[in-house]
Amino acid sequence: MVEAKKDLLEKGAVLQRDKKTYAIAPHIPGGIIFDVNILRKIADVAEKYGAQAVKLTSAQRIAIVGIEEDKIDEVWEELGMDKGHAVGLCVRSVKICPATHFCKRAQQDAVSIGLELDKRYHGMQLPSKFKMGVSGCLNSCSESAVKDLGLIGTPKGFTLLIGGSAGVKARIADVLQENVPAESVLDLVDKVVLYYKENAKTYERMGNMIQRLGLEKVKQDILG
């Protein structure tokens, strides 16, 4: 039973409320910019295999809901897309706003940085689930303040936040550093992720680790 469940999770299949069917969510980096043919493919596959619904998720993915267990492999094969890491102790998603590519309010290019973060980290194994949000301005449409790691664009660079989370015990993220130049963001994020990987306990979210160790110690350790 345990092995069967693990196998389904590795296939990116999440059991639904009916306890019979599954949802899968193909990975769409950033979730906001892609070829329209992907939409057609997802719709065609969902229709062919009798999906109960197609849902836009909060992680900017398109979930195909209500797939029978014996059809999961076939669905993935026809989609020809990577699996979205929707469960497990890993980097789940990098949420990105349209930013300077499209939005008139954007102060920084959240798309390019967000896609690079997705490329580097999506699916990386960590002590607990880990979410990222990259916003191009202070409106924070990617909900950066309730992510384990958030970036918010300002006229002077990015504000990097750590330790946010939503859910039952919601926590607003702490500011790690302000006015971070775009060219320095990736190196700083690398330090944050490595620090979390080396210091967090299993199932301990970033915010809980900060509360245990103390914000000033975490900031000193990361920033030096």
C-alpha positions in Angstrom: 0.0 0.0 0.0 2.8 2.4 1.0 4.8 1.6 -2.2 1.7 2.1 -4.3 1.0 5.5 -2.8 4.7 6.5 -3.3 4.6 5.4 -6.9 1.5 7.6 -7.5 3.1 10.6 -5.9 6.2 10.1 -8.1 3.8 10.2 -11.0 2.5 13.6 -9.8 -0.9 12.1 -9.1 -3.0 13.5 -6.1 -5.9 11.5 -4.8 -9.2 13.4 -5.0 -12.2 13.7 -2.6 -14.0 10.7 -4.2 -11.0 8.4 -3.2 -11.0 6.9 -6.6 -9.7 9.4 -9.1 -6.6 11.6 -9.3 -5.5 15.1 -10.3 -2.3 15.9 -12.1 -0.7 19.2 -12.8 1.8 19.6 -15.6 4.6 22.0 -14.8 4.3 25.4 -16.5 7.3 27.5 -15.4 6.0 30.8 -14.1 2.5 29.8 -15.1 1.9 33.0 -17.1 3.7 32.8 -20.4 3.4 29.9 -22.7 2.5 28.8 -26.2 -1.3 28.6 -26.7 -0.8 25.1 -28.2 -0.2 23.9 -24.6 -3.7 25.0 -23.7 -5.1 23.1 -26.6 -3.1 20.0 -25.7 -4.2 20.0 -22.1 -7.9 20.5 -23.1 -7.7 17.7 -25.7 -6.1 15.3 -23.3 -8.6 16.2 -20.5 -11.5 15.6 -22.8 -10.1 12.4 -24.2 -9.6 10.8 -20.8 -12.9 12.0 -19.3 -11.5 14.5 -16.8 -14.1 15.8 -14.4 -12.6 19.4 -14.5 -9.7 21.5 -15.5 -8.6 23.9 -12.8 -6.3 26.9 -12.6 -4.4 26.4 -9.4 -3.0 29.0 -7.0 0.5 27.9 -8.0 -0.2 29.1 -11.6 -0.6 25.5 -13.0 -3.4 23.9 -14.9 -4.6 20.8 -13.0 -6.4 18.0 -14.8 -8.9 16.7 -12.2 -10.6 13.4 -12.1 -8.3 11.0 -13.9 -8.7 7.2 -13.3 -5.6 5.6 -11.8 -5.0 3.2 -14.7 -5.0 6.1 -17.2 -2.4 8.3 -15.4 0.6 7.0 -17.4 -1.2 7.4 -20.7 -2.2 10.9 -19.8 1.4 11.9 -19.0 2.7 10.3 -22.2 0.2 12.2 -24.4 0.9 15.5 -22.6 4.6 15.1 -23.0 5.2 17.7 -20.2 7.1 17.7 -17.0 5.3 17.0 -13.8 4.6 19.9 -11.4 5.9 19.2 -7.9 2.6 19.8 -6.1 3.4 17.6 -3.1 6.5 16.5 -1.1 9.4 18.1 0.8 10.7 20.2 -2.1 10.5 23.5 -3.8 6.8 23.4 -4.9 6.4 26.4 -7.1 7.8 29.8 -8.1 4.9 32.2 -8.6 5.6 35.1 -10.9 3.6 38.2 -11.9 3.7 39.7 -15.5 6.1 42.5 -14.3 8.0 44.5 -16.9 7.1 42.1 -19.7 3.5 43.3 -19.6 2.5 45.3 -16.6 2.6 49.2 -16.5 3.1 49.2 -12.7 6.2 47.0 -12.6 9.4 48.3 -11.2 11.6 45.3 -11.9 11.8 42.3 -14.2 10.2 39.5 -12.1 9.7 37.2 -15.1 13.3 36.7 -16.0 14.4 36.2 -12.4 11.4 34.0 -11.6 12.0 31.7 -14.6 15.6 31.3 -13.6 14.6 30.5 -10.0 12.2 27.9 -11.4 14.9 26.4 -13.5 17.3 26.2 -10.6 15.0 25.1 -7.8 11.7 23.6 -8.9 11.5 20.1 -7.3 14.7 20.5 -5.3 14.5 18.3 -2.2 14.5 20.4 1.1 13.6 19.8 4.7 10.0 20.8 4.1 7.9 22.3 1.3 9.2 25.5 0.0 7.4 28.2 -2.0 8.7 31.2 -3.8 7.0 34.4 -5.1 8.5 37.0 -7.4 6.6 40.3 -7.8 7.6 43.2 -10.0 6.2 45.9 -7.7 4.9 46.7 -4.2 1.4 45.4 -5.2 2.9 42.0 -4.7 0.5 40.1 -7.0 2.6 36.9 -6.5 1.9 37.1 -2.8 5.6 37.3 -2.0 5.0 38.1 1.7 3.4 34.7 2.4 6.0 32.6 0.7 9.1 30.9 2.2 11.1 33.2 0.0 9.7 36.3 -1.7 11.0 39.0 -3.9 9.3 42.4 -4.4 10.5 44.9 -7.0 11.0 48.5 -6.1 12.6 51.4 -8.0 15.9 50.7 -6.2 16.0 46.9 -6.7 14.4 44.0 -5.0 13.3 43.5 -1.4 14.0 39.9 -0.4 11.7 38.4 2.2 12.0 35.1 4.0 9.8 32.9 6.2 6.3 33.7 5.0 3.5 31.1 4.8 -0.3 31.0 4.3 -2.5 28.2 5.8 -3.8 27.7 9.3 -0.8 29.3 10.9 -0.2 32.2 8.5 3.0 34.1 8.9 4.1 37.4 7.2 7.7 37.1 5.9 10.6 39.0 7.4 12.7 41.4 5.4 16.2 39.9 4.8 17.6 42.7 2.7 16.3 45.7 0.7 17.4 47.3 -2.5 19.1 44.2 -3.8 20.3 44.8 -7.4 18.8 42.5 -10.0 22.2 41.1 -10.8 22.8 40.1 -7.2 19.4 38.4 -6.5 20.3 34.9 -7.6 23.5 34.7 -5.5 21.5 35.9 -2.4 18.7 33.4 -3.1 21.4 30.6 -3.3 22.6 31.5 0.1 19.1 31.5 1.6 18.2 28.1 0.1 21.5 26.6 1.2 21.2 28.0 4.7 17.6 26.6 5.0 18.7 23.2 3.7 21.6 23.0 6.2 19.7 24.3 9.3 16.0 23.4 9.1 14.6 20.3 10.7 12.5 17.9 8.7 9.0 19.3 8.1 10.1 22.7 9.5 9.1 25.5 7.2 11.4 28.5 6.8 9.3 30.7 9.1 9.4 28.1 11.9 13.2 27.8 11.5 13.6 31.6 11.8 11.5 31.6 15.0 13.5 28.8 16.5 16.9 30.3 15.6 16.1 34.0 15.8 15.8 36.4 12.9 18.9 38.4 13.8 21.0 35.2 13.9 19.6 34.0 10.5 20.2 37.4 8.9 23.8 37.5 10.3 24.5 34.0 9.1 23.2 34.6 5.6 24.4 38.1 5.0 27.7 37.8 7.0 
